[in-house]
């Protein structure tokens, strides 16, 4: 009996140490990577929006594990001369709060692409964005598609870059399944936040960019420590872990999209394969234009930014924003 009590006390002590260490790491990450834009309140939630430039409105939505810094690294600079560019942190990531209550450590719930789009559309309304072009990369492609499905009448055009658009065969990696569970999110996320495996993060970046190189300075700019915060790590894993069934329902509605759609995808993308996602997407949407980037991986806006920028300008011209 005494032994059991000592074991419980030891585990509780370990938990306190882990939480304190995680607190320190999260505070350091937030101090090093503060918001670069405005924190606005919509629907009782804080949304982070980074805006630059003038011209027709263009919204950028980042992928899994990301934040606005993926686009502000260099891509926004290419666009702000011709567009008013607004980059949002998606719910639970960066500096944007979860879209609703009830997303606790032990609750394996996640915002659907539609729920994320609804919150970010409310934020865009609050900022006075009008009839925007909407670009989504990777998981952000699913949110961009949900945005267009929800508000086709005031979405000028859609640009899907290496976007997750369709249900895929097989499963996800073990980290998504574990963190996606209640016990995994509650127990493993604090350990990861406390001991922040930055060496592994650099390896993960190389895997995400492959076969293209990671741009010099990108790892320092992106603020990976923000993603490793307990709440953000859980939110990201659970959003990815629950994405597939949402895409089943969404994909049946893609032929109804009336706006100009530009799709850009690398043929060497092994994270979100072009044959599973963008090729069927292009076949489903009337008038959609698919740009195949031979030999390019999952990050075309860094590896082939001219092609992505050209797709944005084509969408703007087709939508008669020029």
Buried (B, 14 or more C-beta within 10 A) or exposed (E): EEEEEEEEEEEEEEEEEBBEBBBEBBEEBBEEBEBBBBEBEBEEBBBBBBBBBEBBBBBBBBBBBBBBBBBBBBBBBBBBEBBBBBBBBBBBBBBBBBBBEEBEBEEBBBBBBBBBBBBBBBBBEBBEBEBBBBBBBBBBBBBBBBBBBEBEEEBBBBBBBBBBBBBBEEEBEEBBEBBBBBEBBBBBBBBBBBEBEEEEBEEEBEEBBBBBEBBEEBBEBBBBBBBBBBBBBBBBBBBBBBBBEBBEEBBEEBEEBEBBBBBBBBBBBEBBBBEBBBBBBBEBBEEBBBBBBEEBBBBBBBBBBEBBBBBBBBBBEBBEBE
